[in-house]
Amino acid sequence: MKNVLIVDADPMFRDFIKDKFSEEKVEVTVVPEKRDAIIKMNSVLPDLAIIDINEFDNIDDILELFSNIKADPNASRVPLIAMGPAASRETLAAFVKYGIHKYFNKPIKFDVFFESISHILKTPFPMDTTPCVLDIHRNDNIIFIEIAQGLNREKLSLLKYKLSEIIEIHELENPKIVLMMTNLELTFVDGLNLELLFDNILKNPKILPRNIKVLSFSAFTKDLIDGHPQYDGIEIATEISQVLNSLVDSTSTSRVSDLVTDKLLMQNDNSEEGTIEMRFSSDNKGSNSEAQKEEPAITVQSAPVGMTDTRARIAVIDDDVIIQKILVAAFTRAGFACDAYTTGTAFLSAVTKINYSAIILDIMLPDISGFDTLKRLQGFQNKPPIIIYSQSVKKEMVVQALSLGAKHYLVKPQKPETIILKVKEILNAGI
């Protein structure tokens, strides 16, 4: 039986890895402290060691550990994978010198991660390849989960750990879940996957069925919820405004549109911190992203936006030429590529040929509205995140934009730096 040593890993990551390895009959040995790594490597002689570099680790101590491993005649034979925060080129070069096979930035994209492990262990790790976009983010004690395209069992399994990670990091005592699946057409064929989805959400004891609200047009989803006693209390609706009043404390305001603006839009949070990434590198197939190139000995998966050779590309759709010029110039200075469109029709024609990382969209356009553009984008595979940038302050328009899949709503005018910062937050979060 193959054996993998996991050194000083986050509990959520460790538990997920142990579950995945156990499915393929790979034994896992956990070492809580890095100082015990060499002793354990000599006693177990694992087929692979995975070492977690924590954010607060001293890099000199890490390099000393790797140096000692390389100098040890037994430990030096063990292939090493490391993971941690973004590292400088100098640090990565040092890792190569000490024999690190791969370095993965957190949060890890697990399809590439297990592909690397498969090569090292010469053991296949089957992965569900069903197209699926599963995005997750938090506002106060509300966790939004958006699923599009399909139900991928790998991502549904990851969801259990990601939810626990978010709840633990932010010390949520009464978390509430909004599960958005309005783009999914589901039938009895999807029954087992739907059960896996709801079961994994409910695995965390702090998540109660009555605090789960599902946005879906699927009659089958409603029938499945109604037919399972353990799902009693889960509410299904077709519009986000139907569920927000029951989730958000409305003592300060009674209008759901106010709740959306005051409680949700103004307190966005990056919930992709931690070790677990809900998007896979395979989600970007066909793009020109760095992840699609041949990997070197050490692969950096998700370098900060604007810092890679292959620039993230932004689309700005606005009929105000001045705003176009300002945003294009600002994004270009920040290291992005940026294209501008004056009509929704022109953009929709181009987006079929260009892989955009994010979209800045005005509501009031001369041909089709921003809402119609949002609706047409819903059918696109791997739809990029969309930020609405509009002069309208009508709260019902904010609600409609969110329900159609927009990630954020900014009211004009804003400083270009504010818009760029929001794009970076969304892209680096994997939202």
C-alpha beads as a LAMMPS data file, in Angstrom:
LAMMPS data file: protein, C-alpha beads

431 atoms
430 bonds

1 atom types
1 bond types

-500.0 500.0 xlo xhi
-500.0 500.0 ylo yhi
-500.0 500.0 zlo zhi

Masses

1 110.0

Atoms # bond

1 1 1 0.000 0.000 0.000
2 1 1 1.282 3.462 -0.907
3 1 1 1.880 5.873 1.973
4 1 1 1.706 9.684 1.923
5 1 1 3.097 11.854 4.718
6 1 1 1.255 15.140 5.381
7 1 1 3.258 17.669 7.395
8 1 1 1.706 20.520 9.389
9 1 1 -1.396 20.865 7.184
10 1 1 -4.567 22.818 7.880
11 1 1 -7.208 20.473 9.388
12 1 1 -9.728 21.094 6.588
13 1 1 -7.172 20.351 3.894
14 1 1 -5.853 17.340 5.788
15 1 1 -9.310 15.809 6.251
16 1 1 -10.226 16.247 2.595
17 1 1 -6.934 14.734 1.440
18 1 1 -7.315 11.769 3.800
19 1 1 -10.806 11.057 2.450
20 1 1 -9.637 11.269 -1.150
21 1 1 -6.603 9.038 -0.538
22 1 1 -8.623 6.447 1.356
23 1 1 -10.854 5.998 -1.701
24 1 1 -7.788 4.834 -3.641
25 1 1 -6.368 2.727 -0.782
26 1 1 -3.495 5.130 -0.080
27 1 1 -2.440 5.273 3.556
28 1 1 -1.958 8.693 5.144
29 1 1 0.394 9.574 7.994
30 1 1 0.001 13.005 9.594
31 1 1 2.859 14.924 11.217
32 1 1 1.558 17.919 13.199
33 1 1 4.929 19.696 13.490
34 1 1 7.564 20.372 10.828
35 1 1 10.376 19.697 13.264
36 1 1 9.294 16.036 13.377
37 1 1 9.172 15.660 9.582
38 1 1 12.597 14.063 9.048
39 1 1 12.212 11.617 11.938
40 1 1 8.844 10.493 10.572
41 1 1 10.136 10.286 7.007
42 1 1 12.900 7.946 8.188
43 1 1 10.537 5.742 10.177
44 1 1 7.700 5.539 7.646
45 1 1 9.646 5.891 4.362
46 1 1 6.595 7.331 2.581
47 1 1 6.114 7.369 -1.171
48 1 1 5.401 11.110 -1.035
49 1 1 5.566 13.930 1.513
50 1 1 3.271 16.981 1.333
51 1 1 4.543 19.904 3.395
52 1 1 2.326 22.868 4.228
53 1 1 4.156 26.181 4.464
54 1 1 2.049 28.416 6.663
55 1 1 1.729 32.145 6.161
56 1 1 3.662 32.924 9.353
57 1 1 6.502 30.437 8.821
58 1 1 9.976 31.904 8.619
59 1 1 11.286 31.228 5.112
60 1 1 14.832 30.664 6.441
61 1 1 13.512 27.928 8.739
62 1 1 11.685 26.333 5.791
63 1 1 14.823 26.377 3.632
64 1 1 16.800 24.876 6.498
65 1 1 14.230 22.060 6.784
66 1 1 14.464 21.332 3.056
67 1 1 18.257 21.462 3.254
68 1 1 18.268 18.938 6.118
69 1 1 15.889 16.664 4.219
70 1 1 18.156 16.751 1.172
71 1 1 21.191 15.946 3.329
72 1 1 19.512 12.943 4.961
73 1 1 20.237 9.746 2.979
74 1 1 16.765 8.252 3.571
75 1 1 14.558 11.346 3.652
76 1 1 16.172 12.705 0.487
77 1 1 14.693 9.799 -1.488
78 1 1 11.126 10.879 -0.703
79 1 1 9.478 13.064 -3.388
80 1 1 8.323 16.382 -1.926
81 1 1 5.342 18.587 -2.723
82 1 1 4.979 21.910 -0.917
83 1 1 2.086 24.329 -0.708
84 1 1 1.683 27.755 0.798
85 1 1 1.291 31.469 0.085
86 1 1 2.592 33.074 -3.099
87 1 1 6.380 32.840 -3.164
88 1 1 8.958 35.014 -4.893
89 1 1 10.948 33.723 -7.865
90 1 1 14.045 33.608 -5.675
91 1 1 12.262 31.419 -3.125
92 1 1 10.925 29.118 -5.841
93 1 1 14.424 28.785 -7.268
94 1 1 15.681 27.777 -3.832
95 1 1 12.889 25.190 -3.551
96 1 1 14.016 23.650 -6.851
97 1 1 17.582 23.434 -5.555
98 1 1 16.379 21.474 -2.534
99 1 1 14.415 18.999 -4.653
100 1 1 10.815 20.188 -4.284
101 1 1 8.870 18.631 -7.166
102 1 1 5.904 21.020 -7.099
103 1 1 4.854 24.135 -5.227
104 1 1 1.144 25.009 -5.095
105 1 1 -0.203 28.393 -4.088
106 1 1 -3.134 28.376 -1.696
107 1 1 -6.015 28.031 -2.245
108 1 1 -5.176 24.874 -4.181
109 1 1 -6.891 23.804 -7.375
110 1 1 -7.298 20.117 -6.665
111 1 1 -7.532 18.786 -10.207
112 1 1 -3.938 19.882 -10.923
113 1 1 -2.888 18.876 -7.420
114 1 1 -4.075 15.286 -7.812
115 1 1 -2.738 15.088 -11.336
116 1 1 0.727 15.793 -9.937
117 1 1 0.256 13.248 -7.151
118 1 1 -0.866 10.643 -9.684
119 1 1 2.395 11.082 -11.614
120 1 1 4.515 10.748 -8.490
121 1 1 2.667 7.783 -6.940
122 1 1 1.872 6.166 -10.298
123 1 1 -1.642 5.755 -8.921
124 1 1 -4.662 7.110 -10.803
125 1 1 -7.017 9.420 -8.929
126 1 1 -10.267 9.459 -10.935
127 1 1 -11.865 12.898 -11.097
128 1 1 -15.411 13.750 -12.092
129 1 1 -15.061 15.904 -15.219
130 1 1 -18.668 17.117 -15.360
131 1 1 -18.587 20.842 -16.293
132 1 1 -19.528 22.773 -13.185
133 1 1 -18.973 26.262 -11.848
134 1 1 -19.310 26.362 -8.065
135 1 1 -18.676 29.774 -6.549
136 1 1 -18.888 30.641 -2.879
137 1 1 -18.623 33.910 -0.959
138 1 1 -19.752 35.352 2.359
139 1 1 -21.493 38.547 3.483
140 1 1 -21.825 38.805 7.257
141 1 1 -23.293 35.458 8.346
142 1 1 -24.826 34.672 4.929
143 1 1 -22.892 32.283 2.705
144 1 1 -23.815 32.415 -0.985
145 1 1 -23.251 29.276 -3.064
146 1 1 -23.805 29.548 -6.815
147 1 1 -23.806 26.427 -8.999
148 1 1 -24.050 26.522 -12.781
149 1 1 -23.647 24.151 -15.737
150 1 1 -23.847 20.884 -13.794
151 1 1 -23.231 18.988 -10.570
152 1 1 -19.634 17.815 -10.240
153 1 1 -19.163 15.298 -7.422
154 1 1 -15.585 16.426 -6.717
155 1 1 -16.728 19.974 -6.111
156 1 1 -19.758 18.856 -4.125
157 1 1 -17.404 16.890 -1.873
158 1 1 -15.079 19.891 -1.533
159 1 1 -18.027 22.062 -0.549
160 1 1 -18.347 20.324 2.823
161 1 1 -14.790 21.294 3.736
162 1 1 -14.983 24.790 2.276
163 1 1 -18.114 25.606 4.276
164 1 1 -16.481 24.360 7.467
165 1 1 -13.397 26.427 6.686
166 1 1 -15.427 29.623 6.181
167 1 1 -17.485 29.023 9.325
168 1 1 -14.356 28.386 11.385
169 1 1 -12.286 31.283 10.016
170 1 1 -15.074 33.815 10.571
171 1 1 -16.410 32.215 13.777
172 1 1 -19.974 32.058 12.476
173 1 1 -22.397 30.781 15.090
174 1 1 -25.595 30.950 13.053
175 1 1 -24.577 30.667 9.378
176 1 1 -27.265 31.025 6.729
177 1 1 -27.003 29.594 3.250
178 1 1 -28.350 30.927 -0.053
179 1 1 -27.931 28.180 -2.659
180 1 1 -28.386 29.632 -6.153
181 1 1 -29.106 27.063 -8.888
182 1 1 -31.353 29.028 -11.235
183 1 1 -29.230 28.028 -14.249
184 1 1 -29.549 24.277 -13.666
185 1 1 -32.123 22.074 -15.338
186 1 1 -32.313 19.020 -13.090
187 1 1 -34.125 15.675 -13.407
188 1 1 -34.262 12.379 -11.505
189 1 1 -30.896 11.500 -13.111
190 1 1 -29.362 14.176 -10.865
191 1 1 -30.994 12.812 -7.708
192 1 1 -27.891 11.255 -6.151
193 1 1 -25.807 14.363 -6.812
194 1 1 -28.488 16.625 -5.353
195 1 1 -28.594 14.478 -2.232
196 1 1 -24.792 14.705 -2.007
197 1 1 -25.061 18.499 -2.285
198 1 1 -27.623 18.894 0.498
199 1 1 -25.983 16.256 2.710
200 1 1 -22.599 17.985 2.469
201 1 1 -24.104 21.361 3.341
202 1 1 -25.812 19.838 6.369
203 1 1 -22.667 17.998 7.516
204 1 1 -21.715 21.063 9.517
205 1 1 -23.763 21.009 12.741
206 1 1 -24.012 24.809 12.758
207 1 1 -25.984 24.811 9.493
208 1 1 -29.658 24.149 10.154
209 1 1 -32.161 23.178 7.437
210 1 1 -34.361 26.191 8.240
211 1 1 -31.407 28.480 7.425
212 1 1 -30.922 27.063 3.923
213 1 1 -32.692 28.871 1.093
214 1 1 -32.554 27.461 -2.440
215 1 1 -33.077 29.568 -5.566
216 1 1 -34.168 27.181 -8.321
217 1 1 -36.749 26.785 -11.077
218 1 1 -36.445 22.983 -10.930
219 1 1 -39.627 21.153 -9.936
220 1 1 -37.530 18.036 -9.325
221 1 1 -35.409 19.865 -6.739
222 1 1 -38.545 20.862 -4.827
223 1 1 -39.902 17.307 -4.978
224 1 1 -36.606 15.892 -3.715
225 1 1 -36.520 18.315 -0.759
226 1 1 -40.151 17.586 0.088
227 1 1 -39.499 13.840 -0.066
228 1 1 -36.610 13.751 2.425
229 1 1 -37.444 14.272 6.130
230 1 1 -33.847 15.309 6.897
231 1 1 -34.294 18.273 4.531
232 1 1 -37.416 19.499 6.326
233 1 1 -37.151 23.264 6.747
234 1 1 -35.152 23.962 3.581
235 1 1 -37.015 26.624 1.614
236 1 1 -37.052 26.787 -2.189
237 1 1 -37.841 30.002 -4.093
238 1 1 -37.456 31.464 -7.576
239 1 1 -36.311 35.014 -6.682
240 1 1 -33.638 36.221 -4.312
241 1 1 -36.012 38.825 -2.863
242 1 1 -38.257 35.994 -1.632
243 1 1 -35.626 34.686 0.742
244 1 1 -33.549 37.663 1.905
245 1 1 -36.072 39.019 4.400
246 1 1 -36.016 35.726 6.281
247 1 1 -32.216 35.631 6.351
248 1 1 -31.125 39.187 7.141
249 1 1 -31.868 40.991 10.383
250 1 1 -34.321 43.659 9.236
251 1 1 -34.649 45.611 12.480
252 1 1 -33.059 48.672 10.890
253 1 1 -34.925 48.569 7.609
254 1 1 -37.962 46.785 6.252
255 1 1 -37.333 46.932 2.504
256 1 1 -35.624 43.931 0.981
257 1 1 -33.894 46.190 -1.526
258 1 1 -32.354 48.146 1.362
259 1 1 -31.227 44.885 2.888
260 1 1 -29.503 43.928 -0.341
261 1 1 -27.636 47.215 -0.592
262 1 1 -26.835 47.792 3.087
263 1 1 -26.135 44.252 4.227
264 1 1 -24.861 42.478 1.135
265 1 1 -23.261 44.853 -1.343
266 1 1 -21.489 46.996 1.220
267 1 1 -19.793 44.163 3.102
268 1 1 -18.365 41.869 0.468
269 1 1 -15.751 39.489 1.705
270 1 1 -13.098 37.296 0.140
271 1 1 -14.091 33.791 1.183
272 1 1 -11.585 32.013 -0.996
273 1 1 -8.968 32.495 1.698
274 1 1 -7.714 29.317 3.283
275 1 1 -6.534 26.120 1.618
276 1 1 -9.501 25.001 -0.460
277 1 1 -10.325 26.357 -3.928
278 1 1 -13.773 25.757 -5.403
279 1 1 -12.624 26.327 -8.980
280 1 1 -10.413 23.918 -10.896
281 1 1 -7.793 24.752 -13.498
282 1 1 -9.786 22.654 -15.959
283 1 1 -12.596 25.210 -15.663
284 1 1 -10.434 27.498 -17.824
285 1 1 -9.798 25.038 -20.647
286 1 1 -9.474 26.802 -23.945
287 1 1 -8.210 30.003 -22.393
288 1 1 -4.703 31.374 -22.688
289 1 1 -4.150 31.251 -18.952
290 1 1 -0.773 30.425 -17.481
291 1 1 -2.205 27.215 -16.047
292 1 1 -2.631 25.781 -19.547
293 1 1 1.051 26.007 -20.427
294 1 1 3.510 23.170 -19.888
295 1 1 4.339 23.088 -16.192
296 1 1 7.915 23.556 -14.966
297 1 1 9.357 21.594 -12.051
298 1 1 7.567 23.952 -9.694
299 1 1 4.191 25.314 -10.725
300 1 1 2.748 28.515 -9.315
301 1 1 -0.961 28.187 -9.935
302 1 1 -2.598 31.460 -9.107
303 1 1 -0.210 34.387 -9.078
304 1 1 -1.798 37.728 -8.150
305 1 1 -3.796 39.356 -10.903
306 1 1 -1.800 41.774 -13.028
307 1 1 1.547 40.124 -12.141
308 1 1 1.674 37.297 -14.698
309 1 1 3.019 37.372 -18.246
310 1 1 -0.418 36.425 -19.576
311 1 1 -2.588 39.348 -18.525
312 1 1 -6.137 39.013 -17.294
313 1 1 -8.502 40.549 -19.879
314 1 1 -11.349 42.843 -18.856
315 1 1 -14.388 43.880 -20.908
316 1 1 -15.962 47.296 -20.298
317 1 1 -19.467 47.727 -21.763
318 1 1 -20.569 51.365 -21.491
319 1 1 -21.843 53.870 -24.063
320 1 1 -20.125 56.737 -22.239
321 1 1 -16.886 57.167 -24.212
322 1 1 -15.218 59.172 -21.433
323 1 1 -15.833 56.395 -18.900
324 1 1 -14.545 53.880 -21.430
325 1 1 -11.276 55.764 -21.916
326 1 1 -10.773 56.270 -18.176
327 1 1 -11.330 52.606 -17.326
328 1 1 -9.306 51.228 -20.229
329 1 1 -6.363 53.459 -19.313
330 1 1 -6.626 52.574 -15.613
331 1 1 -6.843 48.816 -16.209
332 1 1 -3.928 48.953 -18.656
333 1 1 -1.760 50.794 -16.106
334 1 1 -2.681 48.145 -13.518
335 1 1 -1.368 45.363 -15.756
336 1 1 -4.608 44.158 -17.342
337 1 1 -5.645 43.896 -20.968
338 1 1 -8.915 45.771 -21.518
339 1 1 -11.472 46.005 -24.337
340 1 1 -14.319 48.534 -24.519
341 1 1 -17.766 48.150 -26.121
342 1 1 -20.507 50.748 -26.525
343 1 1 -23.348 48.252 -27.012
344 1 1 -24.387 44.949 -25.502
345 1 1 -24.758 43.465 -28.978
346 1 1 -21.147 44.217 -29.905
347 1 1 -19.924 42.708 -26.657
348 1 1 -22.041 39.537 -26.981
349 1 1 -20.652 39.031 -30.471
350 1 1 -17.063 39.364 -29.224
351 1 1 -17.383 37.338 -26.023
352 1 1 -17.859 34.125 -27.995
353 1 1 -14.308 34.542 -29.331
354 1 1 -12.494 36.136 -26.373
355 1 1 -12.018 34.663 -22.897
356 1 1 -12.617 37.530 -20.486
357 1 1 -11.568 37.333 -16.844
358 1 1 -14.166 39.881 -15.700
359 1 1 -16.844 42.160 -17.138
360 1 1 -17.753 45.750 -16.198
361 1 1 -21.321 46.277 -17.410
362 1 1 -23.582 49.331 -17.506
363 1 1 -27.343 48.795 -17.188
364 1 1 -28.454 51.581 -19.514
365 1 1 -27.173 50.720 -23.000
366 1 1 -28.406 52.071 -26.359
367 1 1 -29.478 48.685 -27.777
368 1 1 -30.159 45.864 -25.325
369 1 1 -30.118 46.574 -21.602
370 1 1 -27.541 45.321 -19.144
371 1 1 -30.214 43.002 -17.739
372 1 1 -30.743 41.403 -21.160
373 1 1 -26.983 41.059 -21.503
374 1 1 -26.856 39.317 -18.112
375 1 1 -29.621 36.925 -19.183
376 1 1 -27.789 35.987 -22.378
377 1 1 -24.552 35.430 -20.497
378 1 1 -26.243 32.913 -18.208
379 1 1 -26.065 30.288 -20.933
380 1 1 -22.325 30.768 -21.487
381 1 1 -19.859 28.132 -20.334
382 1 1 -17.451 29.403 -17.662
383 1 1 -19.204 32.762 -17.431
384 1 1 -16.739 35.373 -16.068
385 1 1 -17.698 37.422 -12.991
386 1 1 -19.747 40.534 -13.791
387 1 1 -19.679 43.885 -11.986
388 1 1 -22.561 46.256 -12.707
389 1 1 -21.399 49.890 -12.992
390 1 1 -24.434 52.115 -13.362
391 1 1 -25.861 55.511 -12.464
392 1 1 -29.105 53.940 -11.302
393 1 1 -29.630 53.836 -7.558
394 1 1 -33.004 52.075 -7.722
395 1 1 -32.852 49.238 -5.237
396 1 1 -35.069 46.964 -7.339
397 1 1 -32.451 47.167 -10.108
398 1 1 -29.790 46.078 -7.628
399 1 1 -31.919 43.086 -6.634
400 1 1 -32.574 42.186 -10.281
401 1 1 -28.877 42.417 -11.187
402 1 1 -27.905 40.135 -8.283
403 1 1 -30.603 37.620 -9.105
404 1 1 -29.316 37.480 -12.704
405 1 1 -25.831 36.573 -11.540
406 1 1 -23.964 39.878 -11.107
407 1 1 -21.275 39.643 -8.427
408 1 1 -21.284 43.291 -7.414
409 1 1 -23.116 46.554 -8.078
410 1 1 -21.184 49.843 -8.138
411 1 1 -22.982 53.169 -8.470
412 1 1 -21.374 55.793 -10.735
413 1 1 -19.157 57.647 -10.342
414 1 1 -16.336 55.709 -8.694
415 1 1 -12.606 56.213 -8.743
416 1 1 -10.989 53.828 -11.262
417 1 1 -8.869 52.441 -8.421
418 1 1 -12.050 51.342 -6.604
419 1 1 -13.229 49.377 -9.641
420 1 1 -9.804 47.812 -10.183
421 1 1 -9.608 46.813 -6.515
422 1 1 -13.015 45.140 -6.720
423 1 1 -11.986 43.234 -9.859
424 1 1 -8.788 42.044 -8.169
425 1 1 -10.714 40.926 -5.076
426 1 1 -13.153 38.932 -7.193
427 1 1 -10.511 37.347 -9.431
428 1 1 -8.124 36.448 -6.635
429 1 1 -11.066 34.986 -4.715
430 1 1 -12.086 32.770 -7.613
431 1 1 -15.572 34.175 -7.449

Bonds

1 1 1 2
2 1 2 3
3 1 3 4
4 1 4 5
5 1 5 6
6 1 6 7
7 1 7 8
8 1 8 9
9 1 9 10
10 1 10 11
11 1 11 12
12 1 12 13
13 1 13 14
14 1 14 15
15 1 15 16
16 1 16 17
17 1 17 18
18 1 18 19
19 1 19 20
20 1 20 21
21 1 21 22
22 1 22 23
23 1 23 24
24 1 24 25
25 1 25 26
26 1 26 27
27 1 27 28
28 1 28 29
29 1 29 30
30 1 30 31
31 1 31 32
32 1 32 33
33 1 33 34
34 1 34 35
35 1 35 36
36 1 36 37
37 1 37 38
38 1 38 39
39 1 39 40
40 1 40 41
41 1 41 42
42 1 42 43
43 1 43 44
44 1 44 45
45 1 45 46
46 1 46 47
47 1 47 48
48 1 48 49
49 1 49 50
50 1 50 51
51 1 51 52
52 1 52 53
53 1 53 54
54 1 54 55
55 1 55 56
56 1 56 57
57 1 57 58
58 1 58 59
59 1 59 60
60 1 60 61
61 1 61 62
62 1 62 63
63 1 63 64
64 1 64 65
65 1 65 66
66 1 66 67
67 1 67 68
68 1 68 69
69 1 69 70
70 1 70 71
71 1 71 72
72 1 72 73
73 1 73 74
74 1 74 75
75 1 75 76
76 1 76 77
77 1 77 78
78 1 78 79
79 1 79 80
80 1 80 81
81 1 81 82
82 1 82 83
83 1 83 84
84 1 84 85
85 1 85 86
86 1 86 87
87 1 87 88
88 1 88 89
89 1 89 90
90 1 90 91
91 1 91 92
92 1 92 93
93 1 93 94
94 1 94 95
95 1 95 96
96 1 96 97
97 1 97 98
98 1 98 99
99 1 99 100
100 1 100 101
101 1 101 102
102 1 102 103
103 1 103 104
104 1 104 105
105 1 105 106
106 1 106 107
107 1 107 108
108 1 108 109
109 1 109 110
110 1 110 111
111 1 111 112
112 1 112 113
113 1 113 114
114 1 114 115
115 1 115 116
116 1 116 117
117 1 117 118
118 1 118 119
119 1 119 120
120 1 120 121
121 1 121 122
122 1 122 123
123 1 123 124
124 1 124 125
125 1 125 126
126 1 126 127
127 1 127 128
128 1 128 129
129 1 129 130
130 1 130 131
131 1 131 132
132 1 132 133
133 1 133 134
134 1 134 135
135 1 135 136
136 1 136 137
137 1 137 138
138 1 138 139
139 1 139 140
140 1 140 141
141 1 141 142
142 1 142 143
143 1 143 144
144 1 144 145
145 1 145 146
146 1 146 147
147 1 147 148
148 1 148 149
149 1 149 150
150 1 150 151
151 1 151 152
152 1 152 153
153 1 153 154
154 1 154 155
155 1 155 156
156 1 156 157
157 1 157 158
158 1 158 159
159 1 159 160
160 1 160 161
161 1 161 162
162 1 162 163
163 1 163 164
164 1 164 165
165 1 165 166
166 1 166 167
167 1 167 168
168 1 168 169
169 1 169 170
170 1 170 171
171 1 171 172
172 1 172 173
173 1 173 174
174 1 174 175
175 1 175 176
176 1 176 177
177 1 177 178
178 1 178 179
179 1 179 180
180 1 180 181
181 1 181 182
182 1 182 183
183 1 183 184
184 1 184 185
185 1 185 186
186 1 186 187
187 1 187 188
188 1 188 189
189 1 189 190
190 1 190 191
191 1 191 192
192 1 192 193
193 1 193 194
194 1 194 195
195 1 195 196
196 1 196 197
197 1 197 198
198 1 198 199
199 1 199 200
200 1 200 201
201 1 201 202
202 1 202 203
203 1 203 204
204 1 204 205
205 1 205 206
206 1 206 207
207 1 207 208
208 1 208 209
209 1 209 210
210 1 210 211
211 1 211 212
212 1 212 213
213 1 213 214
214 1 214 215
215 1 215 216
216 1 216 217
217 1 217 218
218 1 218 219
219 1 219 220
220 1 220 221
221 1 221 222
222 1 222 223
223 1 223 224
224 1 224 225
225 1 225 226
226 1 226 227
227 1 227 228
228 1 228 229
229 1 229 230
230 1 230 231
231 1 231 232
232 1 232 233
233 1 233 234
234 1 234 235
235 1 235 236
236 1 236 237
237 1 237 238
238 1 238 239
239 1 239 240
240 1 240 241
241 1 241 242
242 1 242 243
243 1 243 244
244 1 244 245
245 1 245 246
246 1 246 247
247 1 247 248
248 1 248 249
249 1 249 250
250 1 250 251
251 1 251 252
252 1 252 253
253 1 253 254
254 1 254 255
255 1 255 256
256 1 256 257
257 1 257 258
258 1 258 259
259 1 259 260
260 1 260 261
261 1 261 262
262 1 262 263
263 1 263 264
264 1 264 265
265 1 265 266
266 1 266 267
267 1 267 268
268 1 268 269
269 1 269 270
270 1 270 271
271 1 271 272
272 1 272 273
273 1 273 274
274 1 274 275
275 1 275 276
276 1 276 277
277 1 277 278
278 1 278 279
279 1 279 280
280 1 280 281
281 1 281 282
282 1 282 283
283 1 283 284
284 1 284 285
285 1 285 286
286 1 286 287
287 1 287 288
288 1 288 289
289 1 289 290
290 1 290 291
291 1 291 292
292 1 292 293
293 1 293 294
294 1 294 295
295 1 295 296
296 1 296 297
297 1 297 298
298 1 298 299
299 1 299 300
300 1 300 301
301 1 301 302
302 1 302 303
303 1 303 304
304 1 304 305
305 1 305 306
306 1 306 307
307 1 307 308
308 1 308 309
309 1 309 310
310 1 310 311
311 1 311 312
312 1 312 313
313 1 313 314
314 1 314 315
315 1 315 316
316 1 316 317
317 1 317 318
318 1 318 319
319 1 319 320
320 1 320 321
321 1 321 322
322 1 322 323
323 1 323 324
324 1 324 325
325 1 325 326
326 1 326 327
327 1 327 328
328 1 328 329
329 1 329 330
330 1 330 331
331 1 331 332
332 1 332 333
333 1 333 334
334 1 334 335
335 1 335 336
336 1 336 337
337 1 337 338
338 1 338 339
339 1 339 340
340 1 340 341
341 1 341 342
342 1 342 343
343 1 343 344
344 1 344 345
345 1 345 346
346 1 346 347
347 1 347 348
348 1 348 349
349 1 349 350
350 1 350 351
351 1 351 352
352 1 352 353
353 1 353 354
354 1 354 355
355 1 355 356
356 1 356 357
357 1 357 358
358 1 358 359
359 1 359 360
360 1 360 361
361 1 361 362
362 1 362 363
363 1 363 364
364 1 364 365
365 1 365 366
366 1 366 367
367 1 367 368
368 1 368 369
369 1 369 370
370 1 370 371
371 1 371 372
372 1 372 373
373 1 373 374
374 1 374 375
375 1 375 376
376 1 376 377
377 1 377 378
378 1 378 379
379 1 379 380
380 1 380 381
381 1 381 382
382 1 382 383
383 1 383 384
384 1 384 385
385 1 385 386
386 1 386 387
387 1 387 388
388 1 388 389
389 1 389 390
390 1 390 391
391 1 391 392
392 1 392 393
393 1 393 394
394 1 394 395
395 1 395 396
396 1 396 397
397 1 397 398
398 1 398 399
399 1 399 400
400 1 400 401
401 1 401 402
402 1 402 403
403 1 403 404
404 1 404 405
405 1 405 406
406 1 406 407
407 1 407 408
408 1 408 409
409 1 409 410
410 1 410 411
411 1 411 412
412 1 412 413
413 1 413 414
414 1 414 415
415 1 415 416
416 1 416 417
417 1 417 418
418 1 418 419
419 1 419 420
420 1 420 421
421 1 421 422
422 1 422 423
423 1 423 424
424 1 424 425
425 1 425 426
426 1 426 427
427 1 427 428
428 1 428 429
429 1 429 430
430 1 430 431
